[in-house]
Amino acid sequence: MNKDTLIGFVLIALVLIGFSWYNQPSAEEIEAARKQDSIAAAIKDNAAKQQKANEEARKAQAEAAAKGDSTALFFSALNGQNQSVVLKNEKVELTFDTKGGTISKAIIKGFEDKDNKMDVTLFDSKTQQMNFMLAGKSENIITKDLFFTPSNVSDSTVTMTAQAGNGGSIVFNYWLGPDYMLHFTFTANGLNGIFAPNYKEMDIEWTDMARQQEKGFTFENRYSTLTYKEKNGGTDYLSETSEKIDEKIEEQLDWVAFKNQFFSATLISKDEFAANSLMTSIPQEKGSGYLKQFNAKMKTAFDPSGIHPSEFEMYIGPNDFRLIKEVEEQSTFGKDLDLEQLVYLGWPLFRYINRFFTIYVFDWLTSWGFSMGIVLILITLLLKAITFPMVKKSYMSSAKMRVLKPKLDEATKQYDKPEDSMKKQQAMMQMYAQYGVSPLSGCLPMLIQMPIWIAMFNFVPNAIQLRRESFLWIEDLSTYDPIIEWGTQIWGIGDHLSLTCILFCVSNVLYSYMTMRQQKDQMVGQQAEQMKMMQWMMYLMPVMFFFMFNDYSSGLNFYYFISLFFSAAIMWTLRKTTNDEKLLAILEAKYQENKNNPKKKTSGLAARLEAMQKQAEEMQRQRQKR
């Protein structure tokens, strides 16, 4: 390479370098170019994502059409972001999700939960779901898969709308009453053509895991049930202890309730739920935080034209008898829903006692501002005062038999053989009749008290007024009051000892002792021997009661303890104030009066025993002739 060539390359290089330097962009121009490149890259990336989304959507639409579900018609409603809408008043707070368009959470205000935190969460979206399903000619509409758009939103109203591809829509209209009643309608607009001409019903599936709200799992679980009301009948419920899966209910139903001991969520249909609903109740394990798994599969009326919406109501609130009756008046369906049956008051006889006596007395006493423990004591005293005349009459009958016992022993001593038992019984009844004594009257106190005891057995555990109410050492009258807890479940006892249960059982032993002693004083011959076996049975019953009632509410055990205490006090007082000598003199006067009236015939039990004796003797003679 010669000198001129080398100089030429150098000059070209210098020109290129100088040109490059001269045309170099400024810092502002470099930043602008960088931004432009970023925008271009983002546009390219979004285009790629959109293309991928479109491909996946077309694929999903094709699969939906093949399966026949709601994704084809409601393709645009399948995508969205879930939002929450809250309806609330002073009593409840209800949350609705735009995914599914139905209620997802219910909070009942003014009540403590089991952790003593204010307000009870009855259910939430983790465990509860309500799904409405429509069967079209070629595809199904399933509301839980759809995103709804909220409108008309306020504290008491919201409208949830899912738009269909053909311009139609599925609409939920909700409005919350002043307290615990939620009203809503379900309407399908512009979708008439996708249903068969005879399609008149839609499916509803409602599921929930009932939360434990009280301290005592076993006791609360016993009173938590899937309850339903038959259209032309009363209420019923699935077994509270055993597992029931898809139990078929053959009658039409007005409502279905997922019921805890003190709170309920109840779904009501204006046009009833069709016959053959399927109900499921599965008890849960202690410690899980849940009582039962509930599921209800139902059908109800549906108008495909959208002219007549399907109408529903929900009662979400406490199981308070008076309150539920008041809230039921807010129903717009114009029929007797009998929602107060959510508060179980027992079989008909005991329900009438509670419905027309106990509740009125309870409300009257609580209106005076007494604590719940004092109310239970006052109810006990009132019942004892009402039944005292009959109890006294019964006691006096037993006392008469007691003072006549020596005479009965003397008059029946010749009938000590087993084959003479009928003659002995007849002789005793004859003497009782002559002295004007009715031996059956001694059973009257038990006959009087048993219906009341059973009525209170049903009333107290379901009285929400006792919930979280303390009295003396008892922290909560609605559940057990442990004096010791050990954390390990022991068969038959549980994981604690309840003090009120111990007091009830001890008082039962003492009352049984007094009763057996009184009966023993009036027994004659073999009856006294038979009473020894009965005595052991009477003492065994309180032990059995301990295993039954250790988990029961302290309020119920406290009532039984107080009731037995006053019964024993009344019996002791009557015994101390009864003069046996004067009573015997009165009986002797009655005997002389009957003796001077030989035409007076034996009646009652004595007459029946005499007739039985004659019949037995006649049969014996017939056998001897053969």
C-alpha positions as CSV (number, residue, x, y, z in Angstrom):
1,M,0.0,0.0,0.0
2,N,1.5,3.4,-1.1
3,K,1.5,6.6,0.8
4,D,-1.4,8.2,-1.2
5,T,-3.7,5.2,-0.5
6,L,-3.0,5.3,3.2
7,I,-3.7,9.0,3.4
8,G,-7.0,8.4,1.5
9,F,-8.2,5.8,4.1
10,V,-7.3,8.1,7.0
11,L,-9.3,10.9,5.4
12,I,-12.3,8.7,4.8
13,A,-12.2,7.5,8.4
14,L,-12.0,11.0,9.7
15,V,-15.0,12.0,7.6
16,L,-17.1,9.1,8.8
17,I,-16.2,9.8,12.5
18,G,-16.9,13.4,12.1
19,F,-20.2,12.7,10.4
20,S,-21.2,10.3,13.1
21,W,-20.3,12.7,15.8
22,Y,-22.2,15.5,14.1
23,N,-25.4,13.4,13.7
24,Q,-25.2,11.9,17.2
25,P,-28.7,12.4,19.0
26,S,-29.0,14.5,22.1
27,A,-30.0,13.0,25.5
28,E,-33.6,14.2,25.1
29,E,-33.7,12.5,21.7
30,I,-32.3,9.2,23.1
31,E,-34.9,9.2,25.9
32,A,-37.7,9.9,23.4
33,A,-36.5,7.1,21.2
34,R,-36.4,4.7,24.2
35,K,-40.0,5.5,25.2
36,Q,-41.1,4.9,21.6
37,D,-39.4,1.5,21.6
38,S,-41.1,0.6,24.9
39,I,-44.6,1.6,23.6
40,A,-44.0,-0.4,20.5
41,A,-42.9,-3.4,22.6
42,A,-46.0,-3.1,24.9
43,I,-48.3,-2.9,21.9
44,K,-46.7,-5.9,20.5
45,D,-47.0,-7.8,23.8
46,N,-50.6,-6.8,24.3
47,A,-51.5,-7.9,20.8
48,A,-49.9,-11.3,21.5
49,K,-51.8,-11.7,24.8
50,Q,-55.1,-10.6,23.2
51,Q,-54.5,-13.1,20.5
52,K,-53.9,-15.8,23.0
53,A,-56.9,-14.8,25.0
54,N,-59.1,-14.8,22.0
55,E,-57.8,-18.3,21.1
56,E,-58.6,-19.6,24.6
57,A,-62.0,-17.9,24.6
58,R,-62.9,-19.5,21.2
59,K,-61.7,-22.8,22.5
60,A,-63.8,-22.3,25.7
61,Q,-66.8,-21.3,23.7
62,A,-66.5,-24.4,21.5
63,E,-66.2,-26.6,24.6
64,A,-69.2,-24.8,26.2
65,A,-71.4,-25.4,23.2
66,A,-70.4,-29.0,23.2
67,K,-71.2,-29.4,26.9
68,G,-74.4,-27.3,26.7
69,D,-73.7,-25.0,29.7
70,S,-74.2,-21.3,30.2
71,T,-70.8,-20.2,28.8
72,A,-72.0,-20.1,25.2
73,L,-75.0,-17.8,25.7
74,F,-73.4,-15.8,28.6
75,F,-69.9,-15.8,27.2
76,S,-69.3,-12.1,28.1
77,A,-70.5,-12.7,31.7
78,L,-67.9,-15.4,32.3
79,N,-65.0,-12.9,32.6
80,G,-64.8,-10.3,35.2
81,Q,-63.5,-9.4,38.6
82,N,-65.5,-10.3,41.7
83,Q,-66.8,-7.4,43.7
84,S,-68.7,-7.1,47.0
85,V,-71.9,-5.1,47.6
86,V,-73.1,-4.7,51.2
87,L,-76.7,-4.2,52.3
88,K,-77.1,-3.3,56.0
89,N,-79.3,-2.0,58.7
90,E,-79.1,-1.9,62.5
91,K,-79.7,-5.6,62.8
92,V,-77.8,-7.4,59.9
93,E,-75.1,-6.8,57.4
94,L,-75.4,-8.9,54.2
95,T,-72.7,-9.1,51.5
96,F,-73.4,-10.0,47.9
97,D,-70.7,-11.1,45.4
98,T,-70.9,-10.1,41.7
99,K,-69.6,-13.6,41.0
100,G,-72.8,-15.6,41.2
101,G,-75.0,-12.6,42.1
102,T,-76.1,-14.1,45.4
103,I,-75.6,-13.5,49.1
104,S,-72.2,-14.7,50.3
105,K,-71.9,-13.5,53.9
106,A,-74.3,-12.8,56.7
107,I,-73.5,-10.9,59.9
108,I,-76.1,-10.7,62.7
109,K,-75.4,-7.6,64.8
110,G,-75.7,-7.2,68.6
111,F,-74.8,-10.8,69.6
112,E,-71.5,-12.1,70.7
113,D,-69.9,-15.1,69.0
114,K,-68.3,-18.0,70.8
115,D,-65.0,-16.0,71.2
116,N,-66.9,-13.2,72.9
117,K,-66.4,-10.9,69.9
118,M,-69.3,-8.7,69.0
119,D,-71.5,-9.6,66.0
120,V,-72.1,-13.2,64.8
121,T,-71.0,-14.3,61.4
122,L,-73.6,-16.8,60.5
123,F,-71.9,-17.8,57.2
124,D,-69.5,-16.5,54.6
125,S,-68.4,-17.3,51.0
126,K,-65.9,-20.0,52.1
127,T,-68.6,-22.3,53.3
128,Q,-71.9,-21.1,51.9
129,Q,-73.2,-20.8,48.3
130,M,-76.6,-20.4,46.7
131,N,-76.9,-21.4,43.0
132,F,-79.8,-21.0,40.6
133,M,-79.8,-23.3,37.5
134,L,-82.0,-23.1,34.4
135,A,-82.1,-26.0,31.8
136,G,-82.3,-24.7,28.2
137,K,-82.9,-26.7,25.1
138,S,-79.2,-26.7,24.1
139,E,-77.4,-25.2,27.1
140,N,-77.8,-24.6,30.8
141,I,-77.6,-21.4,32.7
142,I,-75.7,-21.7,36.0
143,T,-75.6,-18.5,38.0
144,K,-72.5,-19.4,40.1
145,D,-70.4,-19.2,37.0
146,L,-71.5,-15.8,35.9
147,F,-70.3,-12.3,36.8
148,F,-73.2,-9.9,37.5
149,T,-73.1,-6.1,37.2
150,P,-74.5,-4.3,40.3
151,S,-76.8,-1.3,39.9
152,N,-79.4,0.6,42.0
153,V,-77.0,0.2,44.9
154,S,-77.9,1.6,48.4
155,D,-77.8,0.4,51.9
156,S,-81.0,-1.6,51.4
157,T,-81.2,-2.3,47.6
158,V,-79.1,-3.8,44.8
159,T,-79.8,-5.1,41.4
160,M,-77.5,-7.8,40.0
161,T,-77.6,-8.3,36.2
162,A,-75.8,-10.8,34.0
163,Q,-76.0,-10.0,30.3
164,A,-76.5,-12.7,27.6
165,G,-75.1,-12.6,24.1
166,N,-78.5,-12.4,22.5
167,G,-79.4,-9.2,24.4
168,G,-81.3,-11.0,27.2
169,S,-80.3,-11.1,30.9
170,I,-80.6,-12.8,34.3
171,V,-81.6,-10.3,37.0
172,F,-81.6,-10.5,40.8
173,N,-83.4,-7.7,42.6
174,Y,-82.7,-7.5,46.3
175,W,-84.1,-5.2,49.0
176,L,-83.5,-5.5,52.7
177,G,-86.3,-4.8,55.3
178,P,-85.8,-2.8,58.5
179,D,-84.5,-5.8,60.4
180,Y,-83.9,-9.5,59.5
181,M,-86.0,-10.0,56.4
182,L,-84.4,-10.0,52.9
183,H,-86.7,-9.9,49.8
184,F,-85.6,-10.7,46.3
185,T,-86.7,-11.8,42.9
186,F,-85.2,-13.7,40.1
187,T,-86.0,-12.9,36.4
188,A,-84.9,-14.1,33.0
189,N,-85.4,-11.4,30.4
190,G,-85.3,-12.0,26.7
191,L,-84.4,-15.7,27.0
192,N,-87.7,-17.3,26.3
193,G,-86.5,-18.9,23.1
194,I,-83.8,-21.0,24.7
195,F,-86.2,-23.0,26.9
196,A,-88.6,-25.8,26.0
197,P,-92.2,-24.8,25.7
198,N,-93.2,-26.8,28.8
199,Y,-90.3,-25.5,30.9
200,K,-91.8,-24.1,34.1
201,E,-89.4,-24.9,37.0
202,M,-85.8,-24.0,37.9
203,D,-83.4,-25.7,40.2
204,I,-81.9,-24.2,43.3
205,E,-79.0,-25.7,45.3
206,W,-78.1,-24.2,48.6
207,T,-75.2,-25.4,50.7
208,D,-73.6,-24.3,54.0
209,M,-71.3,-25.5,56.7
210,A,-73.1,-24.5,60.0
211,R,-70.6,-22.7,62.2
212,Q,-70.2,-23.4,65.9
213,Q,-71.4,-20.3,67.7
214,E,-71.6,-21.5,71.3
215,K,-69.1,-22.9,73.8
216,G,-70.8,-26.3,74.2
217,F,-70.3,-28.2,70.9
218,T,-72.3,-31.3,71.8
219,F,-75.3,-29.4,73.1
220,E,-75.4,-26.8,70.3
221,N,-75.1,-29.6,67.7
222,R,-78.1,-31.3,69.1
223,Y,-80.2,-28.3,68.4
224,S,-78.8,-27.4,65.0
225,T,-80.9,-29.0,62.2
226,L,-82.0,-28.7,58.6
227,T,-85.6,-27.7,59.2
228,Y,-88.4,-27.3,56.6
229,K,-92.1,-26.4,56.6
230,E,-94.5,-28.4,54.5
231,K,-97.0,-26.4,52.5
232,N,-100.1,-28.1,54.0
233,G,-98.6,-29.3,57.2
234,G,-96.2,-28.5,60.1
235,T,-92.5,-28.4,60.3
236,D,-90.0,-31.2,60.4
237,Y,-86.3,-31.6,60.4
238,L,-83.6,-34.1,59.4
239,S,-82.0,-36.2,62.2
240,E,-79.8,-34.0,64.4
241,T,-77.5,-36.9,65.2
242,S,-77.2,-39.2,62.2
243,E,-76.0,-38.5,58.7
244,K,-78.6,-38.0,56.1
245,I,-77.6,-37.6,52.4
246,D,-80.1,-36.6,49.7
247,E,-83.1,-37.4,51.9
248,K,-86.2,-37.1,49.7
249,I,-89.0,-34.8,51.0
250,E,-92.1,-35.8,49.2
251,E,-94.3,-32.8,50.2
252,Q,-94.2,-29.3,48.8
253,L,-92.3,-26.9,51.1
254,D,-92.9,-23.3,52.0
255,W,-89.4,-22.8,53.3
256,V,-86.1,-24.5,54.2
257,A,-83.9,-23.4,57.1
258,F,-80.3,-24.0,58.0
259,K,-80.8,-23.7,61.7
260,N,-78.2,-23.3,64.5
261,Q,-79.3,-23.4,68.2
262,F,-79.9,-19.7,68.4
263,F,-79.7,-18.4,64.8
264,S,-81.1,-19.4,61.4
265,A,-80.9,-18.7,57.7
266,T,-84.3,-19.5,56.1
267,L,-85.1,-19.5,52.4
268,I,-88.8,-18.9,51.6
269,S,-90.4,-19.3,48.2
270,K,-93.7,-17.6,47.3
271,D,-94.6,-20.4,44.9
272,E,-93.4,-23.2,47.2
273,F,-90.6,-25.6,46.6
274,A,-91.8,-28.6,44.5
275,A,-92.2,-32.1,46.0
276,N,-89.2,-34.4,46.1
277,S,-86.6,-31.9,47.3
278,L,-83.4,-33.5,48.4
279,M,-81.9,-32.6,51.8
280,T,-78.6,-33.4,53.3
281,S,-77.3,-33.1,56.9
282,I,-73.9,-34.4,57.8
283,P,-72.7,-33.9,61.5
284,Q,-69.1,-32.6,61.8
285,E,-66.4,-33.5,64.2
286,K,-65.9,-31.7,67.5
287,G,-63.0,-29.2,67.2
288,S,-63.6,-28.6,63.5
289,G,-65.4,-25.3,64.2
290,Y,-68.5,-26.5,62.4
291,L,-71.6,-28.3,63.5
292,K,-73.1,-29.8,60.3
293,Q,-72.8,-29.7,56.6
294,F,-76.2,-28.7,55.1
295,N,-77.3,-29.0,51.5
296,A,-80.7,-28.5,49.9
297,K,-81.6,-29.3,46.3
298,M,-85.0,-27.8,45.3
299,K,-87.2,-26.8,42.4
300,T,-89.6,-23.9,42.3
301,A,-91.7,-22.1,39.7
302,F,-90.0,-20.2,36.9
303,D,-91.6,-18.1,34.1
304,P,-89.3,-18.2,31.0
305,S,-91.1,-15.2,29.5
306,G,-89.9,-13.0,32.4
307,I,-93.4,-11.6,33.0
308,H,-93.7,-13.1,36.4
309,P,-90.5,-13.1,38.4
310,S,-89.7,-15.9,40.9
311,E,-90.1,-14.4,44.3
312,F,-88.2,-15.3,47.5
313,E,-87.6,-14.1,51.0
314,M,-84.9,-14.9,53.5
315,Y,-85.1,-14.7,57.3
316,I,-81.6,-14.3,58.6
317,G,-81.6,-13.7,62.4
318,P,-82.0,-15.0,65.9
319,N,-84.4,-17.8,66.9
320,D,-86.5,-15.6,69.1
321,F,-90.2,-16.7,69.2
322,R,-91.7,-13.2,69.6
323,L,-89.3,-11.5,67.3
324,I,-89.8,-14.0,64.5
325,K,-93.6,-13.6,64.7
326,E,-93.2,-9.8,64.3
327,V,-90.7,-10.2,61.4
328,E,-93.0,-12.7,59.6
329,E,-95.6,-9.9,59.3
330,Q,-93.2,-8.2,56.9
331,S,-93.6,-11.1,54.4
332,T,-95.4,-10.1,51.2
333,F,-96.5,-13.6,50.3
334,G,-99.8,-13.5,52.2
335,K,-99.6,-16.9,53.8
336,D,-99.0,-18.3,57.3
337,L,-95.3,-19.2,57.2
338,D,-95.1,-20.4,60.8
339,L,-91.5,-19.3,61.1
340,E,-91.7,-19.3,64.9
341,Q,-91.5,-23.1,64.6
342,L,-87.8,-22.5,64.3
343,V,-87.9,-22.2,68.1
344,Y,-88.6,-25.8,69.0
345,L,-91.0,-25.9,72.0
346,G,-91.7,-29.7,72.1
347,W,-94.5,-32.0,71.1
348,P,-98.0,-30.6,70.9
349,L,-99.0,-30.9,74.6
350,F,-95.7,-29.4,75.8
351,R,-95.7,-26.9,73.0
352,Y,-99.0,-25.6,74.2
353,I,-97.7,-25.3,77.8
354,N,-94.7,-23.3,76.5
355,R,-96.6,-21.3,73.9
356,F,-99.5,-20.2,76.1
357,F,-98.0,-20.1,79.5
358,T,-94.2,-20.3,79.8
359,I,-93.4,-17.7,77.2
360,Y,-96.0,-15.2,78.5
361,V,-94.8,-15.6,82.1
362,F,-91.1,-15.4,80.9
363,D,-91.8,-12.2,79.0
364,W,-93.7,-10.7,81.9
365,L,-90.9,-11.4,84.4
366,T,-88.2,-10.2,82.2
367,S,-90.1,-7.0,81.6
368,W,-89.5,-6.2,85.2
369,G,-85.8,-6.2,84.7
370,F,-85.0,-9.3,86.7
371,S,-81.8,-11.2,85.8
372,M,-82.4,-14.5,83.9
373,G,-81.4,-16.6,87.0
374,I,-84.0,-14.8,89.1
375,V,-86.6,-15.3,86.3
376,L,-86.0,-19.1,86.5
377,I,-86.5,-19.0,90.2
378,L,-89.7,-17.0,90.0
379,I,-91.1,-19.2,87.3
380,T,-90.4,-22.2,89.5
381,L,-92.1,-20.6,92.5
382,L,-95.1,-19.6,90.4
383,L,-95.5,-23.2,89.1
384,K,-95.2,-24.6,92.6
385,A,-97.9,-22.1,93.8
386,I,-100.3,-23.2,91.0
387,T,-99.8,-26.9,91.6
388,F,-99.7,-26.7,95.4
389,P,-103.4,-27.5,96.0
390,M,-103.2,-30.7,94.0
391,V,-99.8,-31.6,95.5
392,K,-101.3,-31.1,99.0
393,K,-104.3,-33.2,98.2
394,S,-102.0,-35.9,96.9
395,Y,-99.8,-35.8,100.0
396,M,-102.8,-36.0,102.3
397,S,-103.9,-39.1,100.5
398,S,-100.5,-40.7,101.1
399,A,-100.6,-39.6,104.7
400,K,-104.0,-41.3,105.1
401,M,-102.5,-44.5,103.8
402,R,-99.6,-44.1,106.1
403,V,-101.7,-43.8,109.3
404,L,-103.9,-46.7,108.1
405,K,-100.9,-49.0,107.6
406,P,-101.1,-50.8,111.0
407,K,-104.8,-51.6,110.5
408,L,-104.1,-52.8,106.9
409,D,-101.3,-55.1,108.2
410,E,-103.6,-56.6,110.8
411,A,-106.6,-57.0,108.4
412,T,-104.5,-58.7,105.6
413,K,-102.0,-60.8,107.5
414,Q,-104.0,-64.0,106.6
415,Y,-103.3,-63.3,102.9
416,D,-99.5,-63.6,102.9
417,K,-99.4,-66.6,100.5
418,P,-98.6,-65.7,96.9
419,E,-101.8,-67.3,95.6
420,D,-103.8,-65.0,97.9
421,S,-102.4,-61.8,96.4
422,M,-105.6,-60.9,94.7
423,K,-107.7,-61.5,97.8
424,K,-105.2,-59.3,99.8
425,Q,-105.4,-56.5,97.2
426,Q,-109.2,-56.7,97.3
427,A,-109.2,-56.5,101.1
428,M,-107.0,-53.5,101.0
429,M,-109.1,-51.7,98.5
430,Q,-112.2,-52.5,100.5
431,M,-110.6,-50.9,103.6
432,Y,-109.5,-47.9,101.6
433,A,-113.0,-47.4,100.4
434,Q,-114.5,-47.8,103.9
435,Y,-112.1,-45.1,105.2
436,G,-112.6,-42.9,102.1
437,V,-109.0,-43.1,100.8
438,S,-107.9,-43.2,97.2
439,P,-104.5,-44.9,96.8
440,L,-104.0,-43.6,93.3
441,S,-104.0,-40.0,94.5
442,G,-100.4,-40.5,95.7
443,C,-99.2,-40.6,92.1
444,L,-100.7,-37.2,91.3
445,P,-97.6,-35.0,92.1
446,M,-95.6,-36.9,89.5
447,L,-98.4,-36.7,86.9
448,I,-98.7,-33.0,87.5
449,Q,-95.0,-32.2,87.4
450,M,-93.9,-34.3,84.5
451,P,-95.6,-32.3,81.7
452,I,-94.1,-29.1,83.2
453,W,-90.7,-30.6,83.5
454,I,-90.7,-31.8,79.9
455,A,-92.1,-28.5,78.7
456,M,-89.2,-26.6,80.4
457,F,-86.8,-29.2,79.0
458,N,-87.8,-28.0,75.5
459,F,-88.1,-24.3,76.4
460,V,-84.9,-23.4,78.3
461,P,-82.4,-24.7,75.8
462,N,-84.1,-22.8,73.0
463,A,-84.6,-19.5,74.9
464,I,-82.1,-17.1,73.3
465,Q,-82.7,-14.7,76.2
466,L,-80.5,-16.9,78.3
467,R,-77.6,-16.7,75.9
468,R,-74.6,-15.0,77.5
469,E,-76.6,-14.3,80.6
470,S,-74.7,-14.8,83.9
471,F,-76.0,-15.6,87.3
472,L,-74.0,-16.3,90.5
473,W,-71.1,-18.5,89.4
474,I,-72.7,-19.3,86.1
475,E,-71.1,-17.3,83.2
476,D,-73.6,-18.4,80.5
477,L,-77.0,-19.9,81.3
478,S,-77.4,-21.3,77.8
479,T,-74.4,-23.7,78.1
480,Y,-72.7,-25.8,80.7
481,D,-70.9,-24.3,83.7
482,P,-67.7,-26.3,84.2
483,I,-66.1,-26.4,87.6
484,I,-63.2,-28.4,86.1
485,E,-62.2,-29.1,82.5
486,W,-59.5,-31.5,81.3
487,G,-59.5,-31.2,77.5
488,T,-59.8,-34.9,76.7
489,Q,-63.1,-36.4,75.7
490,I,-64.2,-39.2,78.1
491,W,-67.0,-41.4,77.0
492,G,-70.3,-40.6,78.8
493,I,-68.9,-37.6,80.6
494,G,-67.2,-35.4,78.0
495,D,-64.3,-33.1,78.9
496,H,-65.8,-31.3,82.0
497,L,-67.9,-31.5,85.1
498,S,-70.9,-29.1,85.2
499,L,-71.7,-27.8,88.7
500,T,-75.4,-27.2,88.1
501,C,-75.7,-30.8,86.8
502,I,-74.1,-32.1,90.0
503,L,-76.5,-30.0,92.1
504,F,-79.4,-31.3,90.1
505,C,-78.4,-34.9,90.5
506,V,-77.7,-34.6,94.3
507,S,-81.0,-32.8,94.9
508,N,-82.7,-35.6,92.8
509,V,-81.2,-38.2,95.1
510,L,-82.4,-36.4,98.2
511,Y,-85.9,-35.9,96.8
512,S,-86.0,-39.6,95.8
513,Y,-85.0,-40.5,99.3
514,M,-87.9,-38.5,100.8
515,T,-90.4,-39.8,98.3
516,M,-89.4,-43.4,98.8
517,R,-89.5,-43.0,102.6
518,Q,-93.0,-41.6,102.4
519,Q,-94.1,-44.5,100.1
520,K,-92.5,-47.1,102.3
521,D,-94.4,-45.9,105.3
522,Q,-97.7,-46.8,103.6
523,M,-96.7,-50.1,102.0
524,V,-98.2,-53.3,103.3
525,G,-96.7,-56.9,103.2
526,Q,-95.1,-57.8,100.0
527,Q,-95.4,-54.3,98.7
528,A,-92.7,-53.2,101.2
529,E,-90.4,-55.9,99.8
530,Q,-91.0,-54.8,96.2
531,M,-90.3,-51.2,97.2
532,K,-86.7,-52.1,98.0
533,M,-86.0,-52.9,94.4
534,M,-87.9,-49.8,93.3
535,Q,-85.7,-47.8,95.8
536,W,-82.5,-48.8,94.1
537,M,-83.9,-47.9,90.7
538,M,-84.9,-44.5,92.0
539,Y,-81.4,-43.9,93.3
540,L,-79.9,-45.0,90.0
541,M,-81.9,-42.5,88.0
542,P,-79.9,-39.4,89.2
543,V,-76.7,-41.2,88.1
544,M,-78.2,-41.7,84.7
545,F,-79.3,-38.1,84.6
546,F,-75.7,-37.0,85.3
547,F,-74.4,-38.6,82.1
548,M,-77.4,-37.1,80.2
549,F,-77.3,-33.6,81.5
550,N,-73.6,-32.9,82.0
551,D,-73.5,-31.3,78.6
552,Y,-76.9,-29.5,78.9
553,S,-77.4,-25.8,79.6
554,S,-76.7,-24.7,83.1
555,G,-80.1,-22.8,83.0
556,L,-82.0,-26.1,82.5
557,N,-80.0,-27.9,85.3
558,F,-80.4,-24.9,87.5
559,Y,-84.2,-24.9,87.0
560,Y,-84.4,-28.6,87.8
561,F,-82.3,-28.1,90.9
562,I,-84.5,-25.3,92.2
563,S,-87.7,-27.2,91.3
564,L,-86.6,-30.3,93.2
565,F,-85.4,-28.1,96.1
566,F,-88.8,-26.5,96.5
567,S,-90.6,-29.8,96.0
568,A,-88.6,-31.3,98.8
569,A,-89.3,-28.2,101.0
570,I,-93.0,-28.5,100.4
571,M,-93.0,-32.2,101.2
572,W,-91.0,-31.6,104.4
573,T,-93.3,-28.8,105.5
574,L,-96.5,-30.9,104.8
575,R,-95.0,-33.8,106.8
576,K,-94.1,-31.5,109.8
577,T,-97.5,-29.9,109.8
578,T,-99.6,-33.0,109.5
579,N,-101.0,-34.4,112.8
580,D,-101.3,-38.2,112.3
581,E,-103.5,-38.7,115.4
582,K,-106.0,-36.1,114.2
583,L,-105.9,-37.5,110.7
584,L,-106.6,-41.1,112.0
585,A,-109.5,-39.8,114.1
586,I,-111.0,-38.2,110.9
587,L,-110.6,-41.5,109.1
588,E,-112.2,-43.5,111.9
589,A,-115.2,-41.1,111.8
590,K,-115.5,-41.7,108.0
591,Y,-115.3,-45.4,108.6
592,Q,-118.1,-45.3,111.1
593,E,-120.2,-43.2,108.7
594,N,-119.7,-45.8,105.9
595,K,-120.3,-48.7,108.3
596,N,-123.7,-47.2,109.4
597,N,-124.6,-47.0,105.7
598,P,-124.5,-50.7,104.6
599,K,-126.3,-49.9,101.3
600,K,-123.3,-47.9,100.1
601,K,-121.6,-49.8,97.3
602,T,-118.0,-50.2,96.6
603,S,-116.9,-48.1,93.7
604,G,-113.8,-47.1,91.7
605,L,-110.7,-49.3,91.8
606,A,-112.0,-51.4,94.7
607,A,-115.1,-52.3,92.7
608,R,-113.0,-53.3,89.7
609,L,-110.7,-55.4,91.8
610,E,-113.7,-57.1,93.4
611,A,-115.1,-57.9,90.0
612,M,-111.7,-59.3,88.8
613,Q,-111.5,-61.4,92.0
614,K,-115.0,-62.9,91.4
615,Q,-114.1,-63.6,87.7
616,A,-110.8,-65.3,88.7
617,E,-112.6,-67.5,91.3
618,E,-115.2,-68.5,88.7
619,M,-112.5,-69.4,86.2
620,Q,-110.8,-71.5,89.0
621,R,-114.0,-73.4,89.7
622,Q,-114.5,-74.1,86.0
623,R,-111.0,-75.5,85.7
624,Q,-111.6,-77.8,88.8
625,K,-114.8,-79.1,87.2
626,R,-112.9,-80.1,84.1
